[in-house]
Every structure is written in structure tokens, then in C-alpha cells.
């Protein structure tokens, strides 16, 4: 079929298949890759009327004015695939996936955020495989998340986070914005700004927690035991055993405290060597 087209049309078709090049409808019509540009189905039928097509049995002339049409709805899978090739959805999946993976790496032990991130990134990869991706945009997005992570590990009071937000917005704007890409295949500017701000706020909160954790004094040893709660493993009257954390301690009632029964919660008042002085929790 393409052999009967102009050389420019054949070249454009090959680039579309081999390198996912996007071409505007006007360009495709100009080089002869398509025969019509129609506003809707009725407009297409009107333009097709009287058009001659080559069939296996020979040339046929179409008579399409007033033709009866029947709409064939998409299957559930086709609807899902259509959603996954929406550039706005791909952008959201990519953003959520990277952030979920980062949360999982920051606080390992769970699996929900890691699983969610992997699923989102896999779906985003499918969408990017179908759409025409500008790899410079993807590089800017990667740089943005690297800046966010570095600002958490070595806080710069938000300087890198600010730069990361700028890189994030630039990357999102050019992610599906190769030359010739139609407007409907580009990411919405309001969506980019909204996600950029929310991403910046998320990492700003994480950086804030990291800074507070660094400034918080580390409490260890006996000082760290004071005020902790545990469980009485035996009756304490006046001595017995309690479990505080993962350790079993010999305990003695604090001065003026009543006996504590097995299974009741206790609070550590002081630590004397390997012995604890305790009272009933909540007193």
C-alpha cells in the first residue's frame, strides 16, 4: 500500500513505526500519508463519497452520503489501554511511582509503597512505549528526583528542593513535546504545576522531619530507660520481674507505690545498675 504513496509519505510512515515520530494531521495530509482530514464521522463520509479504492476484485467507488453507521464500543481492555496512553495519566503514574519507590527506600520494611510504585512505573513504561517521548524531558525528571533525594541526605534548607521543582516542571512540559507532537498528546500545564507543587511540598515535609531528627538529642543507656513503660511478668511486691522493650529486668517498687500484679503495665521511675524501680503506669 505504501509503495503507491509519495516517497515523503513512505519516509514519514517508516519514521512513525521505527522511531515513534509524531506528525501533525496537516503534515500527514501534505506529504500524502493520509487522504482526508475530517472534523467528525459525518464529514468523513461526505468526503469519501465518490472516492475510488482498490479492492482485491478491482477498483470500487464509494457511495457514503447518508450511509447507516453502527458504533462498535471498545472492550474493557481497550478502554484501559486508551487511558494508559493518555499523557496526563502517564505523567501521574510516573510521578507517583517514583515517589512511592523513594518512600519505600527511605523507610524499608513495608511493601505497600514499594509494590504501588513498581505497578505505577510499569504502567507508565507501557504508556511511554506507545507515546512519543522526549528523552530530554525524562532526564530532567530524573534530575529533579535526584535533587530531592540529595537535599534529604544533606539538607541545604530547601535550595536543592527548589531547583528540583524547577527541573520537574521543565521535564514534565517537554516529556511528550517533541517537534510535531499534537496538542492532545502533551501534558496539561495546570496538571504539571499542581503535581510539581505537591511533589515539592512532600519532599519539603520529609526534609523537615529529617532536620528535626538530626537536631533531636540521642538518648541511650539509663537515661533512655526512664519513663519507658513495660509489662509486669510477675507480681511485684516489693520485687519481681518486668519486660521493658525486648529485655527482662529485675524490678522493685518505687517508694510509696502499691503492689503491682502480673500483666499490669508499669512505668520505669529510675534505673539502679541492672535493677529498675517502677510504679503502675498512669499513676
TORDOZA-337289 format. One record per residue: residue number from 1; x, y, z of N, C-alpha, C in turn. Coordinates in steps of 0.02 Angstrom, whole numbers, plus 50000, padded with zeros to 5 digits. Example, Ala and Ser with C-alpha at 12.3 -4.5 7.8 and 13.67 -1.06 7.14 Angstrom:
BEGIN
[1; [50660; 49716; 50390]; [50615; 49775; 50390]; [50660; 49835; 50390]],
[2; [50642; 49888; 50354]; [50684; 49947; 50357]; [50645; 50002; 50394]],
***
This chain:
BEGIN
[1; [50042; 49940; 50000]; [50000; 50000; 50000]; [50043; 50063; 50000]],
[2; [50096; 50063; 50042]; [50139; 50123; 50046]; [50179; 50134; 49981]],
[3; [50188; 50080; 49941]; [50227; 50088; 49880]; [50192; 50134; 49830]],
[4; [50124; 50139; 49836]; [50087; 50182; 49791]; [50084; 50254; 49816]],
[5; [50113; 50266; 49874]; [50115; 50333; 49902]; [50177; 50371; 49880]],
[6; [50177; 50436; 49894]; [50235; 50477; 49878]; [50295; 50455; 49921]],
[7; [50356; 50468; 49898]; [50416; 50450; 49938]; [50415; 50483; 50007]],
[8; [50390; 50546; 50010]; [50388; 50580; 50075]; [50340; 50545; 50123]],
[9; [50284; 50520; 50096]; [50236; 50485; 50138]; [50265; 50419; 50163]],
[10; [50301; 50383; 50120]; [50333; 50320; 50140]; [50385; 50333; 50194]],
[11; [50424; 50386; 50186]; [50476; 50402; 50236]; [50445; 50420; 50303]],
[12; [50391; 50458; 50302]; [50358; 50477; 50364]; [50328; 50416; 50398]],
[13; [50298; 50371; 50358]; [50270; 50310; 50387]; [50323; 50267; 50419]],
[14; [50381; 50262; 50388]; [50436; 50222; 50417]; [50462; 50253; 50481]],
[15; [50467; 50320; 50483]; [50490; 50353; 50544]; [50440; 50345; 50600]],
[16; [50376; 50346; 50583]; [50324; 50337; 50634]; [50328; 50268; 50666]],
[17; [50341; 50217; 50625]; [50344; 50148; 50650]; [50410; 50135; 50686]],
[18; [50466; 50157; 50657]; [50531; 50138; 50683]; [50554; 50181; 50742]],
[19; [50537; 50245; 50742]; [50561; 50289; 50795]; [50506; 50326; 50831]],
[20; [50443; 50304; 50821]; [50384; 50333; 50855]; [50379; 50409; 50844]],
[21; [50398; 50431; 50784]; [50393; 50502; 50770]; [50320; 50523; 50765]],
[22; [50303; 50580; 50794]; [50235; 50605; 50790]; [50231; 50657; 50735]],
[23; [50177; 50653; 50696]; [50166; 50701; 50641]; [50098; 50731; 50649]],
[24; [50092; 50795; 50634]; [50027; 50828; 50637]; [49984; 50805; 50579]],
[25; [49919; 50814; 50586]; [49873; 50794; 50533]; [49886; 50832; 50469]],
[26; [49903; 50896; 50476]; [49918; 50938; 50417]; [49979; 50912; 50380]],
[27; [50031; 50893; 50417]; [50092; 50867; 50386]; [50078; 50801; 50350]],
[28; [50039; 50757; 50384]; [50023; 50693; 50353]; [49983; 50702; 50289]],
[29; [49938; 50750; 50287]; [49900; 50764; 50226]; [49944; 50794; 50172]],
[30; [49990; 50837; 50192]; [50032; 50871; 50143]; [50077; 50822; 50106]],
[31; [50105; 50773; 50142]; [50151; 50726; 50109]; [50113; 50668; 50077]],
[32; [50047; 50664; 50089]; [50008; 50612; 50058]; [50003; 50548; 50098]],
[33; [50020; 50551; 50162]; [50013; 50492; 50205]; [49940; 50477; 50220]],
[34; [49899; 50528; 50224]; [49826; 50520; 50232]; [49791; 50556; 50175]],
[35; [49730; 50537; 50163]; [49692; 50566; 50107]; [49644; 50621; 50128]],
[36; [49622; 50621; 50190]; [49574; 50670; 50213]; [49590; 50692; 50283]],
[37; [49565; 50752; 50301]; [49560; 50774; 50370]; [49487; 50790; 50382]],
[38; [49456; 50752; 50427]; [49384; 50760; 50439]; [49373; 50783; 50511]],
[39; [49322; 50826; 50519]; [49305; 50852; 50586]; [49266; 50801; 50627]],
[40; [49226; 50760; 50593]; [49186; 50709; 50627]; [49169; 50655; 50577]],
[41; [49130; 50606; 50599]; [49113; 50550; 50556]; [49072; 50571; 50496]],
[42; [49024; 50616; 50507]; [48982; 50639; 50451]; [49024; 50674; 50398]],
[43; [49073; 50715; 50421]; [49117; 50750; 50374]; [49159; 50700; 50335]],
[44; [49182; 50647; 50368]; [49221; 50595; 50334]; [49180; 50560; 50281]],
[45; [49118; 50542; 50297]; [49076; 50507; 50249]; [49062; 50551; 50188]],
[46; [49053; 50616; 50200]; [49040; 50661; 50144]; [49102; 50666; 50098]],
[47; [49162; 50666; 50127]; [49223; 50670; 50087]; [49237; 50605; 50050]],
[48; [49217; 50549; 50080]; [49229; 50484; 50049]; [49182; 50470; 49990]],
[49; [49126; 50505; 49987]; [49077; 50491; 49934]; [49108; 50504; 49866]],
[50; [49106; 50454; 49823]; [49134; 50459; 49756]; [49208; 50442; 49753]],
[51; [49238; 50426; 49810]; [49310; 50409; 49811]; [49319; 50337; 49787]],
[52; [49370; 50324; 49747]; [49383; 50258; 49720]; [49439; 50224; 49758]],
[53; [49427; 50163; 49780]; [49477; 50125; 49817]; [49492; 50061; 49779]],
[54; [49552; 50035; 49789]; [49573; 49974; 49754]; [49559; 49914; 49798]],
[55; [49516; 49870; 49775]; [49499; 49809; 49811]; [49532; 49750; 49776]],
[56; [49531; 49691; 49807]; [49559; 49631; 49776]; [49523; 49614; 49712]],
[57; [49458; 49630; 49709]; [49418; 49615; 49649]; [49421; 49670; 49597]],
[58; [49456; 49725; 49614]; [49461; 49780; 49567]; [49442; 49846; 49599]],
[59; [49444; 49901; 49563]; [49427; 49966; 49592]; [49353; 49971; 49609]],
[60; [49338; 50004; 49666]; [49268; 50013; 49687]; [49258; 50087; 49705]],
[61; [49201; 50114; 49685]; [49184; 50183; 49701]; [49138; 50183; 49762]],
[62; [49155; 50223; 49812]; [49116; 50225; 49873]; [49058; 50273; 49866]],
[63; [49000; 50254; 49895]; [48941; 50296; 49899]; [48922; 50300; 49973]],
[64; [48944; 50351; 50006]; [48939; 50354; 50079]; [48892; 50408; 50106]],
[65; [48865; 50451; 50063]; [48820; 50502; 50087]; [48755; 50469; 50110]],
[66; [48737; 50483; 50173]; [48676; 50453; 50200]; [48684; 50382; 50222]],
[67; [48747; 50357; 50225]; [48757; 50287; 50245]; [48739; 50277; 50318]],
[68; [48713; 50217; 50333]; [48695; 50199; 50401]; [48758; 50176; 50438]],
[69; [48771; 50205; 50496]; [48831; 50187; 50535]; [48812; 50150; 50598]],
[70; [48856; 50108; 50620]; [48845; 50069; 50682]; [48907; 50076; 50726]],
[71; [48897; 50100; 50786]; [48953; 50111; 50832]; [48971; 50046; 50867]],
[72; [49034; 50028; 50866]; [49058; 49968; 50900]; [49096; 49991; 50962]],
[73; [49069; 49980; 51022]; [49103; 50005; 51083]; [49167; 49967; 51095]],
[74; [49214; 50002; 51128]; [49277; 49970; 51147]; [49267; 49921; 51204]],
[75; [49307; 49869; 51204]; [49305; 49821; 51260]; [49338; 49853; 51321]],
[76; [49331; 49819; 51379]; [49359; 49845; 51441]; [49435; 49852; 51435]],
[77; [49468; 49803; 51404]; [49540; 49806; 51395]; [49560; 49865; 51351]],
[78; [49522; 49875; 51297]; [49537; 49931; 51252]; [49528; 49998; 51286]],
[79; [49477; 50003; 51329]; [49467; 50065; 51367]; [49525; 50078; 51415]],
[80; [49548; 50024; 51447]; [49604; 50030; 51494]; [49667; 50052; 51457]],
[81; [49680; 50022; 51399]; [49739; 50040; 51361]; [49735; 50112; 51336]],
[82; [49674; 50134; 51320]; [49666; 50204; 51298]; [49683; 50251; 51355]],
[83; [49663; 50233; 51416]; [49679; 50275; 51474]; [49755; 50277; 51485]],
[84; [49787; 50219; 51478]; [49859; 50215; 51492]; [49901; 50251; 51440]],
[85; [49872; 50268; 51383]; [49909; 50306; 51332]; [49892; 50380; 51334]],
[86; [49856; 50401; 51386]; [49843; 50472; 51396]; [49905; 50503; 51428]],
[87; [49936; 50554; 51397]; [49998; 50581; 51425]; [49991; 50607; 51496]],
[88; [49933; 50634; 51514]; [49924; 50658; 51582]; [49925; 50600; 51632]],
[89; [49893; 50544; 51613]; [49893; 50485; 51656]; [49963; 50456; 51662]],
[90; [49999; 50453; 51606]; [50068; 50427; 51608]; [50111; 50470; 51654]],
[91; [50103; 50535; 51649]; [50142; 50581; 51692]; [50126; 50570; 51766]],
[92; [50062; 50562; 51782]; [50042; 50550; 51851]; [50070; 50483; 51876]],
[93; [50065; 50431; 51835]; [50090; 50365; 51855]; [50166; 50368; 51867]],
[94; [50201; 50404; 51824]; [50274; 50410; 51832]; [50291; 50447; 51896]],
[95; [50256; 50501; 51911]; [50269; 50540; 51971]; [50254; 50500; 52034]],
[96; [50195; 50468; 52036]; [50175; 50429; 52094]; [50222; 50370; 52104]],
[97; [50241; 50336; 52049]; [50284; 50278; 52053]; [50352; 50295; 52083]],
[98; [50383; 50348; 52059]; [50450; 50367; 52084]; [50446; 50386; 52158]],
[99; [50395; 50424; 52177]; [50389; 50446; 52246]; [50374; 50387; 52292]],
[100; [50333; 50339; 52269]; [50318; 50280; 52310]; [50381; 50237; 52321]],
[101; [50420; 50230; 52268]; [50482; 50192; 52274]; [50530; 50227; 52323]],
[102; [50533; 50293; 52319]; [50577; 50330; 52364]; [50555; 50322; 52437]],
[103; [50489; 50324; 52449]; [50464; 50314; 52517]; [50483; 50245; 52543]],
[104; [50478; 50195; 52499]; [50495; 50127; 52518]; [50570; 50122; 52536]],
[105; [50612; 50155; 52496]; [50684; 50152; 52510]; [50703; 50192; 52572]],
[106; [50664; 50244; 52587]; [50678; 50286; 52646]; [50660; 50251; 52710]],
[107; [50607; 50211; 52709]; [50585; 50175; 52769]; [50569; 50103; 52751]],
[108; [50621; 50062; 52738]; [50610; 49993; 52717]; [50576; 49953; 52772]],
[109; [50547; 49897; 52752]; [50514; 49854; 52799]; [50442; 49840; 52779]],
[110; [50411; 49889; 52748]; [50344; 49879; 52722]; [50347; 49856; 52649]],
[111; [50290; 49848; 52618]; [50290; 49827; 52549]; [50238; 49863; 52508]],
[112; [50191; 49898; 52541]; [50136; 49929; 52505]; [50162; 49983; 52458]],
[113; [50202; 50030; 52484]; [50226; 50085; 52442]; [50272; 50059; 52386]],
[114; [50314; 50010; 52401]; [50357; 49981; 52350]; [50318; 49946; 52295]],
[115; [50267; 49908; 52315]; [50225; 49873; 52266]; [50187; 49923; 52224]],
[116; [50158; 49974; 52256]; [50121; 50026; 52220]; [50167; 50062; 52171]],
[117; [50228; 50079; 52193]; [50275; 50113; 52149]; [50294; 50071; 52089]],
[118; [50306; 50006; 52100]; [50325; 49962; 52044]; [50269; 49956; 51993]],
[119; [50207; 49951; 52017]; [50150; 49946; 51971]; [50142; 50010; 51931]],
[120; [50147; 50067; 51965]; [50139; 50131; 51930]; [50194; 50141; 51878]],
[121; [50255; 50124; 51894]; [50310; 50132; 51847]; [50303; 50084; 51787]],
[122; [50278; 50024; 51800]; [50267; 49976; 51745]; [50214; 50002; 51697]],
[123; [50159; 50029; 51724]; [50106; 50057; 51682]; [50130; 50119; 51645]],
[124; [50170; 50160; 51679]; [50197; 50220; 51646]; [50245; 50200; 51589]],
[125; [50284; 50147; 51599]; [50330; 50124; 51547]; [50292; 50102; 51486]],
[126; [50234; 50068; 51497]; [50193; 50048; 51439]; [50169; 50109; 51401]],
[127; [50144; 50159; 51437]; [50119; 50219; 51404]; [50173; 50256; 51366]],
[128; [50234; 50261; 51396]; [50289; 50295; 51362]; [50312; 50256; 51301]],
[129; [50302; 50189; 51301]; [50320; 50150; 51243]; [50274; 50162; 51184]],
[130; [50212; 50183; 51198]; [50164; 50197; 51145]; [50170; 50269; 51122]],
[131; [50178; 50314; 51169]; [50182; 50385; 51153]; [50252; 50404; 51128]],
[132; [50256; 50463; 51098]; [50320; 50489; 51075]; [50352; 50527; 51132]],
[133; [50403; 50498; 51164]; [50434; 50527; 51224]; [50494; 50568; 51204]],
[134; [50498; 50629; 51232]; [50557; 50670; 51225]; [50604; 50651; 51283]],
[135; [50660; 50619; 51267]; [50703; 50592; 51320]; [50736; 50647; 51361]],
[136; [50742; 50707; 51333]; [50769; 50762; 51373]; [50722; 50777; 51432]],
[137; [50657; 50772; 51419]; [50609; 50782; 51473]; [50616; 50730; 51527]],
[138; [50626; 50667; 51508]; [50636; 50613; 51557]; [50699; 50625; 51598]],
[139; [50752; 50649; 51566]; [50814; 50663; 51602]; [50803; 50718; 51653]],
[140; [50766; 50770; 51635]; [50752; 50824; 51682]; [50712; 50798; 51743]],
[141; [50665; 50752; 51731]; [50627; 50724; 51786]; [50672; 50683; 51833]],
[142; [50717; 50645; 51804]; [50764; 50606; 51845]; [50809; 50652; 51885]],
[143; [50833; 50706; 51854]; [50875; 50754; 51890]; [50836; 50785; 51948]],
[144; [50772; 50799; 51937]; [50731; 50828; 51990]; [50728; 50783; 52051]],
[145; [50715; 50718; 52041]; [50709; 50673; 52098]; [50777; 50661; 52131]],
[146; [50831; 50663; 52092]; [50897; 50658; 52122]; [50911; 50717; 52168]],
[147; [50891; 50777; 52146]; [50900; 50837; 52188]; [50859; 50832; 52252]],
[148; [50797; 50806; 52247]; [50756; 50797; 52307]; [50791; 50750; 52356]],
[149; [50817; 50694; 52331]; [50848; 50645; 52375]; [50911; 50673; 52407]],
[150; [50952; 50708; 52368]; [51014; 50737; 52395]; [50998; 50788; 52449]],
[151; [50943; 50827; 52441]; [50925; 50877; 52490]; [50903; 50845; 52556]],
[152; [50878; 50784; 52551]; [50859; 50748; 52612]; [50920; 50721; 52648]],
[153; [50966; 50693; 52609]; [51027; 50664; 52639]; [51074; 50718; 52665]],
[154; [51079; 50773; 52630]; [51123; 50828; 52651]; [51083; 50892; 52646]],
[155; [51039; 50906; 52695]; [50992; 50962; 52690]; [51026; 51029; 52675]],
[156; [50999; 51064; 52625]; [51025; 51130; 52606]; [50972; 51183; 52618]],
[157; [50928; 51170; 52667]; [50875; 51217; 52685]; [50829; 51232; 52626]],
[158; [50818; 51181; 52583]; [50769; 51188; 52530]; [50796; 51212; 52463]],
[159; [50860; 51229; 52460]; [50887; 51255; 52397]; [50883; 51203; 52341]],
[160; [50904; 51142; 52356]; [50901; 51089; 52305]; [50830; 51069; 52290]],
[161; [50786; 51072; 52340]; [50716; 51056; 52327]; [50685; 51107; 52279]],
[162; [50702; 51171; 52288]; [50677; 51222; 52243]; [50702; 51210; 52172]],
[163; [50766; 51194; 52166]; [50794; 51179; 52100]; [50761; 51116; 52071]],
[164; [50746; 51068; 52114]; [50714; 51007; 52092]; [50644; 51019; 52065]],
[165; [50607; 51064; 52097]; [50540; 51080; 52073]; [50544; 51111; 52003]],
[166; [50592; 51157; 51993]; [50601; 51187; 51927]; [50618; 51136; 51875]],
[167; [50664; 51090; 51891]; [50683; 51037; 51844]; [50624; 50991; 51830]],
[168; [50584; 50978; 51882]; [50525; 50935; 51874]; [50475; 50966; 51826]],
[169; [50461; 51030; 51833]; [50412; 51063; 51790]; [50436; 51066; 51718]],
[170; [50501; 51082; 51708]; [50529; 51085; 51641]; [50526; 51016; 51608]],
[171; [50545; 50964; 51646]; [50544; 50896; 51619]; [50475; 50874; 51599]],
[172; [50425; 50890; 51641]; [50356; 50870; 51626]; [50330; 50905; 51564]],
[173; [50348; 50968; 51556]; [50323; 51007; 51499]; [50350; 50982; 51433]],
[174; [50411; 50955; 51432]; [50440; 50932; 51369]; [50440; 50856; 51362]],
[175; [50411; 50821; 51412]; [50411; 50748; 51411]; [50379; 50719; 51348]],
[176; [50322; 50747; 51328]; [50288; 50724; 51268]; [50281; 50782; 51218]],
[177; [50332; 50823; 51215]; [50328; 50884; 51174]; [50383; 50885; 51121]],
[178; [50389; 50829; 51084]; [50436; 50828; 51028]; [50408; 50870; 50971]],
[179; [50451; 50895; 50926]; [50426; 50934; 50869]; [50373; 50896; 50829]],
[180; [50317; 50929; 50817]; [50264; 50898; 50779]; [50213; 50861; 50821]],
[181; [50224; 50857; 50887]; [50176; 50822; 50929]; [50111; 50861; 50935]],
[182; [50054; 50831; 50920]; [49990; 50867; 50926]; [49976; 50886; 50998]],
[183; [49934; 50936; 51008]; [49920; 50963; 51074]; [49890; 50911; 51121]],
[184; [49848; 50866; 51094]; [49814; 50818; 51138]; [49863; 50765; 51165]],
[185; [49924; 50762; 51139]; [49973; 50714; 51164]; [50023; 50748; 51211]],
[186; [50008; 50808; 51234]; [50052; 50843; 51280]; [50022; 50844; 51350]],
[187; [50065; 50850; 51400]; [50042; 50853; 51470]; [50012; 50921; 51484]],
[188; [49956; 50922; 51519]; [49922; 50985; 51536]; [49965; 51028; 51582]],
[189; [49973; 51092; 51564]; [50013; 51138; 51604]; [49987; 51145; 51676]],
[190; [49921; 51155; 51688]; [49897; 51159; 51757]; [49913; 51096; 51797]],
[191; [49908; 51038; 51764]; [49924; 50975; 51799]; [49998; 50973; 51818]],
[192; [50041; 50995; 51773]; [50113; 50995; 51787]; [50128; 51040; 51847]],
[193; [50099; 51100; 51848]; [50112; 51146; 51903]; [50086; 51118; 51969]],
[194; [50025; 51089; 51968]; [49996; 51061; 52028]; [50038; 51004; 52056]],
[195; [50057; 50956; 52013]; [50097; 50899; 52035]; [50166; 50923; 52058]],
[196; [50194; 50972; 52023]; [50259; 50999; 52044]; [50257; 51028; 52113]],
[197; [50205; 51067; 52127]; [50198; 51098; 52194]; [50188; 51044; 52247]],
[198; [50144; 50995; 52234]; [50131; 50942; 52283]; [50193; 50900; 52295]],
[199; [50231; 50886; 52241]; [50292; 50848; 52250]; [50343; 50886; 52292]],
[200; [50349; 50951; 52279]; [50394; 50993; 52318]; [50374; 50995; 52391]],
[201; [50309; 51001; 52404]; [50284; 51001; 52474]; [50299; 50935; 52509]],
[202; [50289; 50880; 52472]; [50303; 50814; 52502]; [50375; 50809; 52524]],
[203; [50421; 50827; 52479]; [50491; 50822; 52497]; [50511; 50874; 52549]],
[204; [50478; 50932; 52549]; [50492; 50982; 52600]; [50474; 50955; 52669]],
[205; [50417; 50920; 52674]; [50397; 50890; 52738]; [50448; 50838; 52759]],
[206; [50469; 50795; 52711]; [50518; 50743; 52728]; [50583; 50775; 52752]],
[207; [50605; 50828; 52718]; [50666; 50863; 52738]; [50658; 50892; 52808]],
[208; [50598; 50920; 52822]; [50586; 50948; 52888]; [50592; 50895; 52943]],
[209; [50564; 50836; 52931]; [50570; 50782; 52980]; [50643; 50761; 52988]],
[210; [50680; 50759; 52932]; [50750; 50739; 52935]; [50790; 50788; 52976]],
[211; [50777; 50854; 52967]; [50814; 50905; 53005]; [50798; 50900; 53080]],
[212; [50734; 50890; 53097]; [50716; 50883; 53168]; [50748; 50822; 53198]],
[213; [50751; 50767; 53159]; [50781; 50706; 53185]; [50856; 50716; 53199]],
[214; [50889; 50756; 53155]; [50960; 50769; 53166]; [50973; 50811; 53227]],
[215; [50928; 50858; 53242]; [50937; 50903; 53299]; [50915; 50871; 53365]],
[216; [50875; 50818; 53362]; [50850; 50786; 53423]; [50906; 50750; 53458]],
[217; [50917; 50762; 53523]; [50971; 50728; 53559]; [50958; 50653; 53563]],
[218; [51011; 50615; 53557]; [51005; 50542; 53560]; [51007; 50520; 53633]],
[219; [50956; 50484; 53653]; [50951; 50461; 53722]; [50965; 50387; 53724]],
[220; [51017; 50367; 53762]; [51035; 50297; 53767]; [51047; 50279; 53840]],
[221; [51058; 50216; 53853]; [51075; 50192; 53920]; [51020; 50204; 53970]],
[222; [51041; 50219; 54031]; [50994; 50227; 54086]; [50948; 50286; 54074]],
[223; [50975; 50340; 54045]; [50933; 50399; 54033]; [50875; 50381; 53986]],
[224; [50890; 50336; 53940]; [50838; 50317; 53893]; [50785; 50273; 53923]],
[225; [50799; 50239; 53977]; [50751; 50194; 54009]; [50700; 50231; 54050]],
[226; [50718; 50289; 54078]; [50671; 50325; 54121]; [50609; 50345; 54082]],
[227; [50551; 50330; 54111]; [50488; 50349; 54079]; [50461; 50296; 54033]],
[228; [50501; 50244; 54017]; [50476; 50191; 53974]; [50425; 50149; 54011]],
[229; [50381; 50119; 53971]; [50330; 50075; 54001]; [50345; 50003; 53983]],
[230; [50320; 49958; 54024]; [50329; 49887; 54011]; [50273; 49847; 54043]],
[231; [50283; 49782; 54045]; [50232; 49736; 54072]; [50262; 49698; 54131]],
[232; [50224; 49693; 54185]; [50246; 49653; 54243]; [50238; 49579; 54225]],
[233; [50294; 49543; 54226]; [50292; 49471; 54210]; [50279; 49428; 54271]],
[234; [50288; 49458; 54331]; [50271; 49426; 54394]; [50239; 49478; 54439]],
[235; [50210; 49456; 54493]; [50187; 49505; 54543]; [50248; 49542; 54570]],
[236; [50241; 49607; 54581]; [50296; 49647; 54609]; [50273; 49672; 54677]],
[237; [50299; 49640; 54730]; [50277; 49657; 54797]; [50329; 49635; 54849]],
[238; [50383; 49668; 54860]; [50402; 49731; 54827]; [50446; 49721; 54766]],
[239; [50469; 49657; 54753]; [50513; 49645; 54696]; [50479; 49596; 54648]],
[240; [50506; 49594; 54587]; [50479; 49549; 54536]; [50516; 49560; 54470]],
[241; [50484; 49540; 54417]; [50515; 49548; 54351]; [50468; 49585; 54304]],
[242; [50497; 49629; 54263]; [50458; 49664; 54212]; [50494; 49658; 54145]],
[243; [50454; 49665; 54093]; [50482; 49667; 54025]; [50475; 49737; 53998]],
[244; [50533; 49768; 53984]; [50534; 49835; 53955]; [50570; 49830; 53888]],
[245; [50533; 49843; 53834]; [50560; 49831; 53768]; [50566; 49757; 53755]],
[246; [50623; 49735; 53735]; [50633; 49663; 53722]; [50672; 49629; 53778]],
[247; [50684; 49666; 53834]; [50726; 49639; 53887]; [50686; 49626; 53950]],
[248; [50708; 49577; 53988]; [50677; 49560; 54052]; [50721; 49587; 54108]],
[249; [50690; 49626; 54154]; [50727; 49660; 54207]; [50701; 49638; 54276]],
[250; [50747; 49642; 54324]; [50727; 49635; 54394]; [50703; 49703; 54417]],
[251; [50644; 49704; 54448]; [50614; 49768; 54465]; [50595; 49770; 54539]],
[252; [50592; 49831; 54564]; [50571; 49843; 54633]; [50524; 49902; 54634]],
[253; [50474; 49899; 54679]; [50426; 49953; 54683]; [50461; 50018; 54703]],
[254; [50441; 50072; 54671]; [50465; 50138; 54690]; [50436; 50155; 54758]],
[255; [50468; 50201; 54793]; [50448; 50218; 54861]; [50376; 50244; 54861]],
[256; [50336; 50217; 54906]; [50267; 50239; 54915]; [50218; 50209; 54866]],
[257; [50239; 50162; 54824]; [50194; 50133; 54773]; [50165; 50068; 54799]],
[258; [50103; 50054; 54778]; [50070; 49992; 54797]; [50092; 49934; 54752]],
[259; [50076; 49874; 54775]; [50097; 49814; 54739]; [50068; 49813; 54668]],
[260; [50105; 49785; 54622]; [50084; 49780; 54552]; [50074; 49706; 54536]],
[261; [50017; 49691; 54504]; [50001; 49622; 54488]; [50029; 49603; 54419]],
[262; [50039; 49539; 54410]; [50064; 49513; 54347]; [50018; 49533; 54289]],
[263; [50048; 49556; 54234]; [50010; 49576; 54175]; [49993; 49650; 54173]],
[264; [50001; 49685; 54230]; [49986; 49757; 54230]; [50045; 49796; 54198]],
[265; [50028; 49855; 54170]; [50079; 49897; 54140]; [50115; 49936; 54194]],
[266; [50181; 49943; 54186]; [50221; 49979; 54235]; [50260; 50034; 54199]],
[267; [50282; 50083; 54237]; [50323; 50137; 54212]; [50389; 50139; 54250]],
[268; [50445; 50146; 54214]; [50511; 50148; 54246]; [50522; 50216; 54277]],
[269; [50537; 50217; 54342]; [50550; 50280; 54377]; [50625; 50295; 54377]],
[270; [50665; 50247; 54397]; [50738; 50256; 54397]; [50770; 50189; 54378]],
[271; [50834; 50194; 54360]; [50874; 50135; 54345]; [50933; 50134; 54392]],
[272; [50941; 50077; 54428]; [50996; 50070; 54475]; [51035; 50008; 54456]],
[273; [51088; 50019; 54416]; [51127; 49962; 54392]; [51085; 49920; 54345]],
[274; [51073; 49857; 54364]; [51033; 49811; 54323]; [50963; 49803; 54352]],
[275; [50944; 49847; 54398]; [50878; 49844; 54429]; [50838; 49906; 54411]],
[276; [50773; 49897; 54405]; [50728; 49953; 54392]; [50685; 49967; 54452]],
[277; [50671; 50030; 54465]; [50619; 50049; 54512]; [50559; 50071; 54471]],
[278; [50502; 50040; 54484]; [50443; 50050; 54441]; [50382; 50068; 54483]],
[279; [50333; 50094; 54448]; [50267; 50106; 54476]; [50215; 50088; 54424]],
[280; [50153; 50083; 54446]; [50100; 50065; 54399]; [50092; 50122; 54349]],
[281; [50089; 50104; 54284]; [50084; 50155; 54231]; [50020; 50195; 54238]],
[282; [50026; 50259; 54225]; [49968; 50303; 54228]; [49959; 50336; 54295]],
[283; [50000; 50319; 54342]; [49995; 50350; 54409]; [50034; 50414; 54412]],
***
